[in-house]
């Protein structure tokens, strides 16, 4: 893959950067738009004309977005882990001979409660 130098513009400033292909170029364009948008938002909210201050505040906003997204991802991974445990427990319950051992855990117990309520 051949490196390519492209010109981007963020908050009125032009920069030349090296990309490795068309996908990278599209991705960099997406990133450029995001950073530019954040800098414009900060400039309006802060009423500042100091480009350095605007860049730092935009970076803080972007970092905040990142950490909030990471926190949500961690929470989703935790929920997914619990669901995987429930599926394993349910599979064990389904494959267990009811006359021998019974799997432990809240899900099989809940299934038994529901099943016994249906048999009444």
PDB file as gemmi writes it, atoms N, CA and C in Angstrom:
CRYST1    1.000    1.000    1.000  90.00  90.00  90.00 P 1                      
ATOM      1  N   UNK A   1       0.844  -1.175   0.000  1.00  0.00           N  
ATOM      2  CA  UNK A   1       0.000   0.000   0.000  1.00  0.00           C  
ATOM      3  C   UNK A   1       0.895   1.245   0.000  1.00  0.00           C  
ATOM      4  N   UNK A   2       0.569   2.182  -0.828  1.00  0.00           N  
ATOM      5  CA  UNK A   2       1.387   3.386  -0.982  1.00  0.00           C  
ATOM      6  C   UNK A   2       0.878   4.477  -0.052  1.00  0.00           C  
ATOM      7  N   UNK A   3       1.822   5.114   0.639  1.00  0.00           N  
ATOM      8  CA  UNK A   3       1.458   6.254   1.468  1.00  0.00           C  
ATOM      9  C   UNK A   3       1.080   7.420   0.570  1.00  0.00           C  
ATOM     10  N   UNK A   4       0.144   8.205   1.057  1.00  0.00           N  
ATOM     11  CA  UNK A   4      -0.334   9.359   0.312  1.00  0.00           C  
ATOM     12  C   UNK A   4      -0.406  10.538   1.273  1.00  0.00           C  
ATOM     13  N   UNK A   5       0.000  11.702   0.825  1.00  0.00           N  
ATOM     14  CA  UNK A   5      -0.079  12.899   1.638  1.00  0.00           C  
ATOM     15  C   UNK A   5      -1.345  13.649   1.239  1.00  0.00           C  
ATOM     16  N   UNK A   6      -2.177  13.932   2.250  1.00  0.00           N  
ATOM     17  CA  UNK A   6      -3.398  14.691   1.986  1.00  0.00           C  
ATOM     18  C   UNK A   6      -3.387  15.958   2.829  1.00  0.00           C  
ATOM     19  N   UNK A   7      -4.168  16.919   2.398  1.00  0.00           N  
ATOM     20  CA  UNK A   7      -4.283  18.159   3.151  1.00  0.00           C  
ATOM     21  C   UNK A   7      -5.640  18.177   3.832  1.00  0.00           C  
ATOM     22  N   UNK A   8      -5.610  18.457   5.126  1.00  0.00           N  
ATOM     23  CA  UNK A   8      -6.846  18.578   5.892  1.00  0.00           C  
ATOM     24  C   UNK A   8      -6.925  20.001   6.429  1.00  0.00           C  
ATOM     25  N   UNK A   9      -8.136  20.376   6.821  1.00  0.00           N  
ATOM     26  CA  UNK A   9      -8.315  21.690   7.419  1.00  0.00           C  
ATOM     27  C   UNK A   9      -9.151  21.546   8.678  1.00  0.00           C  
ATOM     28  N   UNK A  10      -8.602  22.075   9.761  1.00  0.00           N  
ATOM     29  CA  UNK A  10      -9.297  22.069  11.046  1.00  0.00           C  
ATOM     30  C   UNK A  10      -9.270  23.498  11.575  1.00  0.00           C  
ATOM     31  N   UNK A  11     -10.442  24.025  11.774  1.00  0.00           N  
ATOM     32  CA  UNK A  11     -10.621  25.362  12.327  1.00  0.00           C  
ATOM     33  C   UNK A  11      -9.797  26.412  11.573  1.00  0.00           C  
ATOM     34  N   UNK A  12      -9.873  26.298  10.256  1.00  0.00           N  
ATOM     35  CA  UNK A  12      -9.212  27.279   9.388  1.00  0.00           C  
ATOM     36  C   UNK A  12      -7.729  27.063   9.181  1.00  0.00           C  
ATOM     37  N   UNK A  13      -7.150  26.081   9.828  1.00  0.00           N  
ATOM     38  CA  UNK A  13      -5.725  25.792   9.682  1.00  0.00           C  
ATOM     39  C   UNK A  13      -5.549  24.555   8.813  1.00  0.00           C  
ATOM     40  N   UNK A  14      -4.631  24.642   7.868  1.00  0.00           N  
ATOM     41  CA  UNK A  14      -4.385  23.507   6.973  1.00  0.00           C  
ATOM     42  C   UNK A  14      -3.177  22.714   7.451  1.00  0.00           C  
ATOM     43  N   UNK A  15      -3.306  21.403   7.336  1.00  0.00           N  
ATOM     44  CA  UNK A  15      -2.252  20.491   7.755  1.00  0.00           C  
ATOM     45  C   UNK A  15      -2.090  19.419   6.683  1.00  0.00           C  
ATOM     46  N   UNK A  16      -0.870  18.990   6.481  1.00  0.00           N  
ATOM     47  CA  UNK A  16      -0.609  17.877   5.565  1.00  0.00           C  
ATOM     48  C   UNK A  16      -0.283  16.662   6.421  1.00  0.00           C  
ATOM     49  N   UNK A  17      -0.973  15.572   6.116  1.00  0.00           N  
ATOM     50  CA  UNK A  17      -0.718  14.331   6.851  1.00  0.00           C  
ATOM     51  C   UNK A  17      -0.621  13.174   5.874  1.00  0.00           C  
ATOM     52  N   UNK A  18       0.047  12.152   6.321  1.00  0.00           N  
ATOM     53  CA  UNK A  18       0.260  10.958   5.495  1.00  0.00           C  
ATOM     54  C   UNK A  18      -0.785   9.902   5.851  1.00  0.00           C  
ATOM     55  N   UNK A  19      -1.415   9.328   4.819  1.00  0.00           N  
ATOM     56  CA  UNK A  19      -2.375   8.242   5.011  1.00  0.00           C  
ATOM     57  C   UNK A  19      -1.920   7.052   4.184  1.00  0.00           C  
ATOM     58  N   UNK A  20      -2.444   5.866   4.522  1.00  0.00           N  
ATOM     59  CA  UNK A  20      -1.983   4.651   3.864  1.00  0.00           C  
ATOM     60  C   UNK A  20      -2.898   4.145   2.763  1.00  0.00           C  
ATOM     61  N   UNK A  21      -4.055   4.719   2.602  1.00  0.00           N  
ATOM     62  CA  UNK A  21      -4.950   4.250   1.546  1.00  0.00           C  
ATOM     63  C   UNK A  21      -6.248   5.017   1.557  1.00  0.00           C  
ATOM     64  N   UNK A  22      -7.143   4.617   0.678  1.00  0.00           N  
ATOM     65  CA  UNK A  22      -8.410   5.328   0.544  1.00  0.00           C  
ATOM     66  C   UNK A  22      -9.259   5.220   1.807  1.00  0.00           C  
ATOM     67  N   UNK A  23      -9.249   4.035   2.444  1.00  0.00           N  
ATOM     68  CA  UNK A  23     -10.012   3.887   3.689  1.00  0.00           C  
ATOM     69  C   UNK A  23      -9.472   4.809   4.764  1.00  0.00           C  
ATOM     70  N   UNK A  24      -8.152   4.883   4.890  1.00  0.00           N  
ATOM     71  CA  UNK A  24      -7.548   5.799   5.854  1.00  0.00           C  
ATOM     72  C   UNK A  24      -7.924   7.238   5.535  1.00  0.00           C  
ATOM     73  N   UNK A  25      -7.951   7.572   4.269  1.00  0.00           N  
ATOM     74  CA  UNK A  25      -8.294   8.934   3.862  1.00  0.00           C  
ATOM     75  C   UNK A  25      -9.732   9.271   4.269  1.00  0.00           C  
ATOM     76  N   UNK A  26     -10.644   8.333   4.070  1.00  0.00           N  
ATOM     77  CA  UNK A  26     -12.039   8.552   4.478  1.00  0.00           C  
ATOM     78  C   UNK A  26     -12.141   8.662   5.997  1.00  0.00           C  
ATOM     79  N   UNK A  27     -11.416   7.827   6.698  1.00  0.00           N  
ATOM     80  CA  UNK A  27     -11.432   7.847   8.160  1.00  0.00           C  
ATOM     81  C   UNK A  27     -10.862   9.172   8.678  1.00  0.00           C  
ATOM     82  N   UNK A  28      -9.745   9.602   8.111  1.00  0.00           N  
ATOM     83  CA  UNK A  28      -9.128  10.871   8.509  1.00  0.00           C  
ATOM     84  C   UNK A  28     -10.084  12.026   8.221  1.00  0.00           C  
ATOM     85  N   UNK A  29     -10.793  11.947   7.125  1.00  0.00           N  
ATOM     86  CA  UNK A  29     -11.773  12.982   6.792  1.00  0.00           C  
ATOM     87  C   UNK A  29     -12.870  13.036   7.844  1.00  0.00           C  
ATOM     88  N   UNK A  30     -13.304  11.873   8.286  1.00  0.00           N  
ATOM     89  CA  UNK A  30     -14.327  11.789   9.334  1.00  0.00           C  
ATOM     90  C   UNK A  30     -13.795  12.382  10.644  1.00  0.00           C  
ATOM     91  N   UNK A  31     -12.573  12.018  11.017  1.00  0.00           N  
ATOM     92  CA  UNK A  31     -11.956  12.558  12.235  1.00  0.00           C  
ATOM     93  C   UNK A  31     -11.789  14.068  12.139  1.00  0.00           C  
ATOM     94  N   UNK A  32     -11.329  14.524  10.984  1.00  0.00           N  
ATOM     95  CA  UNK A  32     -11.128  15.956  10.759  1.00  0.00           C  
ATOM     96  C   UNK A  32     -12.426  16.720  10.959  1.00  0.00           C  
ATOM     97  N   UNK A  33     -13.498  16.214  10.382  1.00  0.00           N  
ATOM     98  CA  UNK A  33     -14.801  16.866  10.524  1.00  0.00           C  
ATOM     99  C   UNK A  33     -15.232  16.934  11.983  1.00  0.00           C  
ATOM    100  N   UNK A  34     -15.005  15.844  12.715  1.00  0.00           N  
ATOM    101  CA  UNK A  34     -15.398  15.793  14.124  1.00  0.00           C  
ATOM    102  C   UNK A  34     -14.620  16.824  14.945  1.00  0.00           C  
ATOM    103  N   UNK A  35     -13.313  16.859  14.770  1.00  0.00           N  
ATOM    104  CA  UNK A  35     -12.479  17.800  15.521  1.00  0.00           C  
ATOM    105  C   UNK A  35     -12.836  19.238  15.145  1.00  0.00           C  
ATOM    106  N   UNK A  36     -13.013  19.495  13.868  1.00  0.00           N  
ATOM    107  CA  UNK A  36     -13.377  20.834  13.406  1.00  0.00           C  
ATOM    108  C   UNK A  36     -14.710  21.272  14.023  1.00  0.00           C  
ATOM    109  N   UNK A  37     -15.674  20.379  14.016  1.00  0.00           N  
ATOM    110  CA  UNK A  37     -16.991  20.678  14.590  1.00  0.00           C  
ATOM    111  C   UNK A  37     -16.856  20.992  16.086  1.00  0.00           C  
ATOM    112  N   UNK A  38     -16.086  20.187  16.801  1.00  0.00           N  
ATOM    113  CA  UNK A  38     -15.902  20.411  18.240  1.00  0.00           C  
ATOM    114  C   UNK A  38     -15.234  21.759  18.499  1.00  0.00           C  
ATOM    115  N   UNK A  39     -14.257  22.108  17.695  1.00  0.00           N  
ATOM    116  CA  UNK A  39     -13.580  23.384  17.893  1.00  0.00           C  
ATOM    117  C   UNK A  39     -14.529  24.552  17.642  1.00  0.00           C  
ATOM    118  N   UNK A  40     -15.366  24.445  16.625  1.00  0.00           N  
ATOM    119  CA  UNK A  40     -16.343  25.497  16.358  1.00  0.00           C  
ATOM    120  C   UNK A  40     -17.360  25.594  17.501  1.00  0.00           C  
ATOM    121  N   UNK A  41     -17.814  24.461  18.015  1.00  0.00           N  
ATOM    122  CA  UNK A  41     -18.752  24.470  19.145  1.00  0.00           C  
ATOM    123  C   UNK A  41     -18.138  25.146  20.367  1.00  0.00           C  
ATOM    124  N   UNK A  42     -16.897  24.803  20.663  1.00  0.00           N  
ATOM    125  CA  UNK A  42     -16.209  25.386  21.817  1.00  0.00           C  
ATOM    126  C   UNK A  42     -16.030  26.888  21.614  1.00  0.00           C  
ATOM    127  N   UNK A  43     -15.657  27.292  20.421  1.00  0.00           N  
ATOM    128  CA  UNK A  43     -15.440  28.717  20.142  1.00  0.00           C  
ATOM    129  C   UNK A  43     -16.712  29.515  20.387  1.00  0.00           C  
ATOM    130  N   UNK A  44     -17.854  28.953  19.958  1.00  0.00           N  
ATOM    131  CA  UNK A  44     -19.129  29.640  20.153  1.00  0.00           C  
ATOM    132  C   UNK A  44     -19.479  29.702  21.635  1.00  0.00           C  
ATOM    133  N   UNK A  45     -19.357  28.577  22.320  1.00  0.00           N  
ATOM    134  CA  UNK A  45     -19.731  28.523  23.739  1.00  0.00           C  
ATOM    135  C   UNK A  45     -18.802  29.365  24.619  1.00  0.00           C  
ATOM    136  N   UNK A  46     -17.516  29.321  24.329  1.00  0.00           N  
ATOM    137  CA  UNK A  46     -16.552  30.023  25.182  1.00  0.00           C  
ATOM    138  C   UNK A  46     -16.369  31.486  24.769  1.00  0.00           C  
ATOM    139  N   UNK A  47     -16.815  31.820  23.574  1.00  0.00           N  
ATOM    140  CA  UNK A  47     -16.644  33.174  23.026  1.00  0.00           C  
ATOM    141  C   UNK A  47     -15.169  33.585  23.002  1.00  0.00           C  
ATOM    142  N   UNK A  48     -14.320  32.592  22.851  1.00  0.00           N  
ATOM    143  CA  UNK A  48     -12.879  32.844  22.823  1.00  0.00           C  
ATOM    144  C   UNK A  48     -12.390  32.893  21.380  1.00  0.00           C  
ATOM    145  N   UNK A  49     -11.355  33.656  21.158  1.00  0.00           N  
ATOM    146  CA  UNK A  49     -10.706  33.680  19.849  1.00  0.00           C  
ATOM    147  C   UNK A  49      -9.310  33.061  19.925  1.00  0.00           C  
ATOM    148  N   UNK A  50      -8.911  32.660  21.112  1.00  0.00           N  
ATOM    149  CA  UNK A  50      -7.602  32.050  21.320  1.00  0.00           C  
ATOM    150  C   UNK A  50      -7.642  30.610  20.806  1.00  0.00           C  
ATOM    151  N   UNK A  51      -6.992  30.390  19.673  1.00  0.00           N  
ATOM    152  CA  UNK A  51      -7.048  29.077  19.028  1.00  0.00           C  
ATOM    153  C   UNK A  51      -6.496  27.970  19.934  1.00  0.00           C  
ATOM    154  N   UNK A  52      -5.437  28.264  20.672  1.00  0.00           N  
ATOM    155  CA  UNK A  52      -4.867  27.259  21.562  1.00  0.00           C  
ATOM    156  C   UNK A  52      -5.881  26.857  22.633  1.00  0.00           C  
ATOM    157  N   UNK A  53      -6.535  27.824  23.231  1.00  0.00           N  
ATOM    158  CA  UNK A  53      -7.544  27.546  24.258  1.00  0.00           C  
ATOM    159  C   UNK A  53      -8.698  26.746  23.653  1.00  0.00           C  
ATOM    160  N   UNK A  54      -9.135  27.116  22.478  1.00  0.00           N  
ATOM    161  CA  UNK A  54     -10.229  26.407  21.803  1.00  0.00           C  
ATOM    162  C   UNK A  54      -9.821  24.966  21.533  1.00  0.00           C  
ATOM    163  N   UNK A  55      -8.588  24.763  21.083  1.00  0.00           N  
ATOM    164  CA  UNK A  55      -8.102  23.404  20.794  1.00  0.00           C  
ATOM    165  C   UNK A  55      -8.053  22.557  22.058  1.00  0.00           C  
ATOM    166  N   UNK A  56      -7.580  23.138  23.160  1.00  0.00           N  
ATOM    167  CA  UNK A  56      -7.479  22.392  24.418  1.00  0.00           C  
ATOM    168  C   UNK A  56      -8.875  22.041  24.930  1.00  0.00           C  
ATOM    169  N   UNK A  57      -9.800  23.007  24.887  1.00  0.00           N  
ATOM    170  CA  UNK A  57     -11.162  22.732  25.353  1.00  0.00           C  
ATOM    171  C   UNK A  57     -11.857  21.700  24.459  1.00  0.00           C  
ATOM    172  N   UNK A  58     -11.611  21.772  23.162  1.00  0.00           N  
ATOM    173  CA  UNK A  58     -12.179  20.765  22.248  1.00  0.00           C  
ATOM    174  C   UNK A  58     -11.598  19.390  22.558  1.00  0.00           C  
ATOM    175  N   UNK A  59     -10.299  19.333  22.839  1.00  0.00           N  
ATOM    176  CA  UNK A  59      -9.662  18.060  23.187  1.00  0.00           C  
ATOM    177  C   UNK A  59     -10.271  17.485  24.469  1.00  0.00           C  
ATOM    178  N   UNK A  60     -10.548  18.351  25.439  1.00  0.00           N  
ATOM    179  CA  UNK A  60     -11.192  17.888  26.677  1.00  0.00           C  
ATOM    180  C   UNK A  60     -12.593  17.343  26.392  1.00  0.00           C  
ATOM    181  N   UNK A  61     -13.342  18.017  25.532  1.00  0.00           N  
ATOM    182  CA  UNK A  61     -14.676  17.529  25.171  1.00  0.00           C  
ATOM    183  C   UNK A  61     -14.602  16.173  24.477  1.00  0.00           C  
ATOM    184  N   UNK A  62     -13.651  16.031  23.577  1.00  0.00           N  
ATOM    185  CA  UNK A  62     -13.489  14.763  22.853  1.00  0.00           C  
ATOM    186  C   UNK A  62     -13.042  13.656  23.815  1.00  0.00           C  
ATOM    187  N   UNK A  63     -12.146  13.989  24.747  1.00  0.00           N  
ATOM    188  CA  UNK A  63     -11.715  13.008  25.749  1.00  0.00           C  
ATOM    189  C   UNK A  63     -12.893  12.591  26.624  1.00  0.00           C  
ATOM    190  N   UNK A  64     -13.743  13.544  26.986  1.00  0.00           N  
ATOM    191  CA  UNK A  64     -14.931  13.234  27.775  1.00  0.00           C  
ATOM    192  C   UNK A  64     -15.841  12.272  27.015  1.00  0.00           C  
ATOM    193  N   UNK A  65     -16.069  12.540  25.735  1.00  0.00           N  
ATOM    194  CA  UNK A  65     -16.885  11.635  24.908  1.00  0.00           C  
ATOM    195  C   UNK A  65     -16.283  10.232  24.912  1.00  0.00           C  
ATOM    196  N   UNK A  66     -14.974  10.170  24.752  1.00  0.00           N  
ATOM    197  CA  UNK A  66     -14.287   8.885  24.715  1.00  0.00           C  
ATOM    198  C   UNK A  66     -14.485   8.112  26.023  1.00  0.00           C  
ATOM    199  N   UNK A  67     -14.244   8.779  27.147  1.00  0.00           N  
ATOM    200  CA  UNK A  67     -14.345   8.089  28.433  1.00  0.00           C  
ATOM    201  C   UNK A  67     -15.780   7.691  28.757  1.00  0.00           C  
ATOM    202  N   UNK A  68     -16.751   8.517  28.380  1.00  0.00           N  
ATOM    203  CA  UNK A  68     -18.155   8.140  28.575  1.00  0.00           C  
ATOM    204  C   UNK A  68     -18.507   6.922  27.715  1.00  0.00           C  
ATOM    205  N   UNK A  69     -18.014   6.908  26.481  1.00  0.00           N  
ATOM    206  CA  UNK A  69     -18.251   5.758  25.601  1.00  0.00           C  
ATOM    207  C   UNK A  69     -17.586   4.506  26.157  1.00  0.00           C  
ATOM    208  N   UNK A  70     -16.375   4.662  26.681  1.00  0.00           N  
ATOM    209  CA  UNK A  70     -15.660   3.527  27.269  1.00  0.00           C  
ATOM    210  C   UNK A  70     -16.418   2.980  28.478  1.00  0.00           C  
ATOM    211  N   UNK A  71     -16.974   3.882  29.291  1.00  0.00           N  
ATOM    212  CA  UNK A  71     -17.746   3.464  30.458  1.00  0.00           C  
ATOM    213  C   UNK A  71     -18.993   2.692  30.026  1.00  0.00           C  
ATOM    214  N   UNK A  72     -19.679   3.180  28.997  1.00  0.00           N  
ATOM    215  CA  UNK A  72     -20.861   2.472  28.481  1.00  0.00           C  
ATOM    216  C   UNK A  72     -20.473   1.107  27.931  1.00  0.00           C  
ATOM    217  N   UNK A  73     -19.348   1.055  27.230  1.00  0.00           N  
ATOM    218  CA  UNK A  73     -18.876  -0.217  26.688  1.00  0.00           C  
ATOM    219  C   UNK A  73     -18.567  -1.206  27.811  1.00  0.00           C  
ATOM    220  N   UNK A  74     -17.933  -0.724  28.873  1.00  0.00           N  
ATOM    221  CA  UNK A  74     -17.637  -1.590  30.023  1.00  0.00           C  
ATOM    222  C   UNK A  74     -18.925  -2.114  30.646  1.00  0.00           C  
ATOM    223  N   UNK A  75     -19.932  -1.241  30.771  1.00  0.00           N  
ATOM    224  CA  UNK A  75     -21.217  -1.651  31.341  1.00  0.00           C  
ATOM    225  C   UNK A  75     -21.891  -2.687  30.444  1.00  0.00           C  
ATOM    226  N   UNK A  76     -21.850  -2.475  29.136  1.00  0.00           N  
ATOM    227  CA  UNK A  76     -22.444  -3.440  28.204  1.00  0.00           C  
ATOM    228  C   UNK A  76     -21.714  -4.778  28.256  1.00  0.00           C  
ATOM    229  N   UNK A  77     -20.388  -4.733  28.376  1.00  0.00           N  
ATOM    230  CA  UNK A  77     -19.619  -5.974  28.489  1.00  0.00           C  
ATOM    231  C   UNK A  77     -19.967  -6.724  29.768  1.00  0.00           C  
ATOM    232  N   UNK A  78     -20.230  -5.985  30.833  1.00  0.00           N  
ATOM    233  CA  UNK A  78     -20.634  -6.621  32.091  1.00  0.00           C  
ATOM    234  C   UNK A  78     -22.000  -7.294  31.937  1.00  0.00           C  
ATOM    235  N   UNK A  79     -22.936  -6.589  31.313  1.00  0.00           N  
ATOM    236  CA  UNK A  79     -24.264  -7.165  31.073  1.00  0.00           C  
ATOM    237  C   UNK A  79     -24.138  -8.391  30.182  1.00  0.00           C  
ATOM    238  N   UNK A  80     -23.318  -8.291  29.156  1.00  0.00           N  
ATOM    239  CA  UNK A  80     -23.105  -9.423  28.253  1.00  0.00           C  
ATOM    240  C   UNK A  80     -22.522 -10.612  29.002  1.00  0.00           C  
ATOM    241  N   UNK A  81     -21.594 -10.356  29.904  1.00  0.00           N  
ATOM    242  CA  UNK A  81     -21.014 -11.436  30.710  1.00  0.00           C  
ATOM    243  C   UNK A  81     -22.070 -12.135  31.548  1.00  0.00           C  
ATOM    244  N   UNK A  82     -22.978 -11.344  32.155  1.00  0.00           N  
ATOM    245  CA  UNK A  82     -24.064 -11.949  32.946  1.00  0.00           C  
ATOM    246  C   UNK A  82     -24.992 -12.768  32.044  1.00  0.00           C  
ATOM    247  N   UNK A  83     -25.269 -12.253  30.861  1.00  0.00           N  
ATOM    248  CA  UNK A  83     -26.140 -12.985  29.937  1.00  0.00           C  
ATOM    249  C   UNK A  83     -25.480 -14.296  29.500  1.00  0.00           C  
ATOM    250  N   UNK A  84     -24.177 -14.253  29.252  1.00  0.00           N  
ATOM    251  CA  UNK A  84     -23.466 -15.475  28.865  1.00  0.00           C  
ATOM    252  C   UNK A  84     -23.514 -16.497  29.999  1.00  0.00           C  
ATOM    253  N   UNK A  85     -23.366 -16.017  31.233  1.00  0.00           N  
ATOM    254  CA  UNK A  85     -23.470 -16.920  32.391  1.00  0.00           C  
ATOM    255  C   UNK A  85     -24.864 -17.528  32.465  1.00  0.00           C  
ATOM    256  N   UNK A  86     -25.892 -16.713  32.218  1.00  0.00           N  
ATOM    257  CA  UNK A  86     -27.269 -17.210  32.244  1.00  0.00           C  
ATOM    258  C   UNK A  86     -27.502 -18.255  31.157  1.00  0.00           C  
ATOM    259  N   UNK A  87     -26.940 -18.006  29.963  1.00  0.00           N  
ATOM    260  CA  UNK A  87     -27.100 -18.962  28.870  1.00  0.00           C  
ATOM    261  C   UNK A  87     -26.419 -20.278  29.227  1.00  0.00           C  
ATOM    262  N   UNK A  88     -25.212 -20.215  29.782  1.00  0.00           N  
ATOM    263  CA  UNK A  88     -24.508 -21.436  30.183  1.00  0.00           C  
ATOM    264  C   UNK A  88     -25.302 -22.189  31.255  1.00  0.00           C  
ATOM    265  N   UNK A  89     -25.849 -21.447  32.186  1.00  0.00           N  
ATOM    266  CA  UNK A  89     -26.638 -22.056  33.250  1.00  0.00           C  
ATOM    267  C   UNK A  89     -27.892 -22.704  32.673  1.00  0.00           C  
ATOM    268  N   UNK A  90     -28.523 -22.025  31.743  1.00  0.00           N  
ATOM    269  CA  UNK A  90     -29.722 -22.562  31.106  1.00  0.00           C  
ATOM    270  C   UNK A  90     -29.396 -23.806  30.285  1.00  0.00           C  
ATOM    271  N   UNK A  91     -28.286 -23.766  29.557  1.00  0.00           N  
ATOM    272  CA  UNK A  91     -27.878 -24.941  28.782  1.00  0.00           C  
ATOM    273  C   UNK A  91     -27.603 -26.119  29.709  1.00  0.00           C  
ATOM    274  N   UNK A  92     -26.950 -25.865  30.825  1.00  0.00           N  
ATOM    275  CA  UNK A  92     -26.672 -26.935  31.791  1.00  0.00           C  
ATOM    276  C   UNK A  92     -27.979 -27.489  32.352  1.00  0.00           C  
ATOM    277  N   UNK A  93     -28.925 -26.614  32.612  1.00  0.00           N  
ATOM    278  CA  UNK A  93     -30.222 -27.034  33.144  1.00  0.00           C  
ATOM    279  C   UNK A  93     -30.964 -27.900  32.126  1.00  0.00           C  
ATOM    280  N   UNK A  94     -30.925 -27.490  30.876  1.00  0.00           N  
ATOM    281  CA  UNK A  94     -31.625 -28.228  29.818  1.00  0.00           C  
ATOM    282  C   UNK A  94     -31.019 -29.623  29.652  1.00  0.00           C  
ATOM    283  N   UNK A  95     -29.710 -29.726  29.795  1.00  0.00           N  
ATOM    284  CA  UNK A  95     -29.030 -31.001  29.560  1.00  0.00           C  
ATOM    285  C   UNK A  95     -28.854 -31.837  30.830  1.00  0.00           C  
ATOM    286  N   UNK A  96     -29.420 -31.418  31.922  1.00  0.00           N  
ATOM    287  CA  UNK A  96     -29.292 -32.154  33.171  1.00  0.00           C  
ATOM    288  C   UNK A  96     -30.457 -33.124  33.321  1.00  0.00           C  
ATOM    289  N   UNK A  97     -30.130 -34.326  33.746  1.00  0.00           N  
ATOM    290  CA  UNK A  97     -31.166 -35.310  34.050  1.00  0.00           C  
ATOM    291  C   UNK A  97     -31.844 -34.876  35.336  1.00  0.00           C  
ATOM    292  N   UNK A  98     -33.134 -34.629  35.277  1.00  0.00           N  
ATOM    293  CA  UNK A  98     -33.859 -34.111  36.436  1.00  0.00           C  
ATOM    294  C   UNK A  98     -33.851 -35.098  37.611  1.00  0.00           C  
ATOM    295  N   UNK A  99     -33.590 -36.354  37.365  1.00  0.00           N  
ATOM    296  CA  UNK A  99     -33.590 -37.344  38.437  1.00  0.00           C  
ATOM    297  C   UNK A  99     -32.232 -37.431  39.137  1.00  0.00           C  
ATOM    298  N   UNK A 100     -31.223 -36.772  38.583  1.00  0.00           N  
ATOM    299  CA  UNK A 100     -29.895 -36.817  39.214  1.00  0.00           C  
ATOM    300  C   UNK A 100     -29.557 -35.427  39.759  1.00  0.00           C  
ATOM    301  N   UNK A 101     -28.494 -34.869  39.289  1.00  0.00           N  
ATOM    302  CA  UNK A 101     -28.039 -33.575  39.816  1.00  0.00           C  
ATOM    303  C   UNK A 101     -28.809 -32.427  39.177  1.00  0.00           C  
ATOM    304  N   UNK A 102     -28.882 -31.357  39.918  1.00  0.00           N  
ATOM    305  CA  UNK A 102     -29.516 -30.143  39.407  1.00  0.00           C  
ATOM    306  C   UNK A 102     -28.467 -29.037  39.371  1.00  0.00           C  
ATOM    307  N   UNK A 103     -28.460 -28.262  38.302  1.00  0.00           N  
ATOM    308  CA  UNK A 103     -27.498 -27.157  38.245  1.00  0.00           C  
ATOM    309  C   UNK A 103     -27.871 -26.085  39.262  1.00  0.00           C  
ATOM    310  N   UNK A 104     -26.861 -25.367  39.681  1.00  0.00           N  
ATOM    311  CA  UNK A 104     -27.082 -24.315  40.662  1.00  0.00           C  
ATOM    312  C   UNK A 104     -27.145 -22.968  39.962  1.00  0.00           C  
ATOM    313  N   UNK A 105     -27.662 -22.000  40.670  1.00  0.00           N  
ATOM    314  CA  UNK A 105     -27.714 -20.644  40.146  1.00  0.00           C  
ATOM    315  C   UNK A 105     -29.128 -20.135  40.092  1.00  0.00           C  
ATOM    316  N   UNK A 106     -29.271 -18.830  39.936  1.00  0.00           N  
ATOM    317  CA  UNK A 106     -30.599 -18.217  39.982  1.00  0.00           C  
ATOM    318  C   UNK A 106     -31.480 -18.563  38.779  1.00  0.00           C  
ATOM    319  N   UNK A 107     -30.907 -18.731  37.608  1.00  0.00           N  
ATOM    320  CA  UNK A 107     -31.722 -18.984  36.423  1.00  0.00           C  
ATOM    321  C   UNK A 107     -32.406 -20.347  36.466  1.00  0.00           C  
ATOM    322  N   UNK A 108     -31.704 -21.446  36.758  1.00  0.00           N  
ATOM    323  CA  UNK A 108     -32.399 -22.737  36.831  1.00  0.00           C  
ATOM    324  C   UNK A 108     -33.471 -22.757  37.919  1.00  0.00           C  
ATOM    325  N   UNK A 109     -33.198 -22.112  39.048  1.00  0.00           N  
ATOM    326  CA  UNK A 109     -34.194 -22.061  40.119  1.00  0.00           C  
ATOM    327  C   UNK A 109     -35.434 -21.320  39.651  1.00  0.00           C  
ATOM    328  N   UNK A 110     -35.239 -20.232  38.929  1.00  0.00           N  
ATOM    329  CA  UNK A 110     -36.366 -19.451  38.427  1.00  0.00           C  
ATOM    330  C   UNK A 110     -37.151 -20.276  37.410  1.00  0.00           C  
ATOM    331  N   UNK A 111     -36.467 -21.010  36.561  1.00  0.00           N  
ATOM    332  CA  UNK A 111     -37.138 -21.845  35.564  1.00  0.00           C  
ATOM    333  C   UNK A 111     -37.955 -22.927  36.263  1.00  0.00           C  
ATOM    334  N   UNK A 112     -37.387 -23.526  37.304  1.00  0.00           N  
ATOM    335  CA  UNK A 112     -38.126 -24.543  38.055  1.00  0.00           C  
ATOM    336  C   UNK A 112     -39.377 -23.948  38.691  1.00  0.00           C  
ATOM    337  N   UNK A 113     -39.254 -22.745  39.247  1.00  0.00           N  
ATOM    338  CA  UNK A 113     -40.414 -22.089  39.860  1.00  0.00           C  
ATOM    339  C   UNK A 113     -41.506 -21.857  38.818  1.00  0.00           C  
ATOM    340  N   UNK A 114     -41.102 -21.378  37.657  1.00  0.00           N  
ATOM    341  CA  UNK A 114     -42.077 -21.135  36.589  1.00  0.00           C  
ATOM    342  C   UNK A 114     -42.711 -22.441  36.148  1.00  0.00           C  
ATOM    343  N   UNK A 115     -41.871 -23.470  35.972  1.00  0.00           N  
ATOM    344  CA  UNK A 115     -42.393 -24.780  35.554  1.00  0.00           C  
ATOM    345  C   UNK A 115     -43.340 -25.384  36.559  1.00  0.00           C  
ATOM    346  N   UNK A 116     -43.019 -25.284  37.834  1.00  0.00           N  
ATOM    347  CA  UNK A 116     -43.907 -25.854  38.843  1.00  0.00           C  
ATOM    348  C   UNK A 116     -45.201 -25.057  38.930  1.00  0.00           C  
ATOM    349  N   UNK A 117     -45.154 -23.766  38.643  1.00  0.00           N  
ATOM    350  CA  UNK A 117     -46.372 -22.956  38.626  1.00  0.00           C  
ATOM    351  C   UNK A 117     -47.262 -23.310  37.457  1.00  0.00           C  
ATOM    352  N   UNK A 118     -46.691 -23.754  36.373  1.00  0.00           N  
ATOM    353  CA  UNK A 118     -47.473 -24.161  35.196  1.00  0.00           C  
ATOM    354  C   UNK A 118     -48.143 -25.508  35.413  1.00  0.00           C  
ATOM    355  N   UNK A 119     -47.541 -26.367  36.232  1.00  0.00           N  
ATOM    356  CA  UNK A 119     -48.063 -27.707  36.445  1.00  0.00           C  
ATOM    357  C   UNK A 119     -49.235 -27.726  37.424  1.00  0.00           C  
ATOM    358  N   UNK A 120     -49.549 -26.625  38.062  1.00  0.00           N  
ATOM    359  CA  UNK A 120     -50.623 -26.587  39.069  1.00  0.00           C  
ATOM    360  C   UNK A 120     -51.979 -26.466  38.422  1.00  0.00           C  
TER     361      UNK A 120                                                      
END                                                                             
